[in-house]
Amino acid sequence: QVQLVESGGGLVQPGGSLRLSCAASGGTFSTYTMGWFRQAPGKEREFVAGISWTGSSTWYADSVKGRFTISRDNAKNTVYLQMISLKPEDTAVYYCARGNTGAMGATTRRAYGYWGQGTQVTVSS
């Protein structure tokens, strides 16, 4: 059974940075697309960033382009989300997800079959 465990969330001031990590276990990691989603209170879960199985292709929601960077280390079965220039509107629970294939460009929830439990990111002064 695939397990995804996120870490690295916390409270940060506007303009600050955080790096989220997601460690995968119990299944194949290196041949699947990985993604990050987030869900703010009262809102739908939304796509944030995705990375192909090789790590050579990445894609982002318009709201985070230029501020967030997704990366992966297949030797460590870990995917990361580096976040800079954080804004209060980035406040949400952030979820790591494993794609159903290794294809590029997946942005919908249905394209991801396994999810972590989430880590809270709060951007506030």
N, C-alpha and C positions, 0 to 999 in steps of 0.2 A: 504494500500500500504506500503510495506516494505521500510524503509529508513535507510541508513547506513551513519554515519557521522564520518569521521576520524579527528583526531587532534594529535598534538604532533610533527609534522615535524619541520624542521628548518635547520640551518647551524651549522655544527659541525666539529671540526678538526679531522684529521685521528687519530685513536686510541680512540676516544671519544665514548660516549653512548647517546642513545635516547630511549624514550619509546613512542610508538604510541598507541593510543586508538581508538576504533571504537564503537560508541554507536548506538544500533539498536532500532528502534521503528516501530510501525504500523503493526506488524505481529509477528508470533511466532519466538522466538530466541532459546530457550533452547533445542529444539529437533533437531536442524540442525547443521551439520558441518559448521565451519567457517574457512575462509582462508585469507591469505595475499598474494598479488601479487605485482609486481613492473614493471615499464616501464621506461627505460632510453631513452633519445632522440635518435631517429633513430632505435630503437630496438623493438622487439616484447614484449608484456606483458608476464612476466614469473612468474611462481609459486615460492613462497618464503616459506610459512609455512601453515600447516593446523592443526586443532584440532577437535576431535570428539565431539559429543553433550554433553557427560558427562565430557569432559576434561581429560579423562583418557588416551587417545591416541593422540600423536602428531607426525607430520612428517615434514621433511624439505628438501629444495633443498640442494644439496651437497655444494654449494657455501656459505651457511650460517650456516651449522651445527657447533655446538660448540660456535657460536657467537650470534645467535638469539634464543629467547625463546618466544613461543606463549602460551598464557594462556587466560582463560575466567572466567567471573563472571556472572553466569546465573541469579543471583538475581538482578544484575544491567544491564542486557542485554548488556554487554560490553565485547569485546575481545581486548587483548593487544598484542603488539609485542615489547619485550625488545630487544634492539640491543646494543651490546658491540663490542669493538675492530673494530670500523667502518673503512672502507677503501674507497678510492675515487671511486672505482668501485661499491660501494653500492649506489651511487648517482642515484636517480630515483624518480618518483612519485610512492608512495605506496598506493595501493588500498585494502580495506577490501571487502570481499565478503561472501555472505551466500550460503552454499551449497544447492543442490536440495534434498538431503537426509541427514540422520544422519550418513551415512557410513564413515568408515575410509579410508584414503589413497588417497582421491581425489586430483589430481594435475593439471587437465586440466581446461581450462576456461569454457568449456561447462558443467562441473560438478557444476558450480556455477551460480545461476540465478539472484542474486541481487548484485549490486555493489555500493560502495560509490563513491564520487566525487574525491577522492585522496588527498594526502598530500605530499608536496615536502620535500624530504630529500636530503641535499647537504653536501657532505663530502669533505672538502677542507681546506687547510692551508692558 
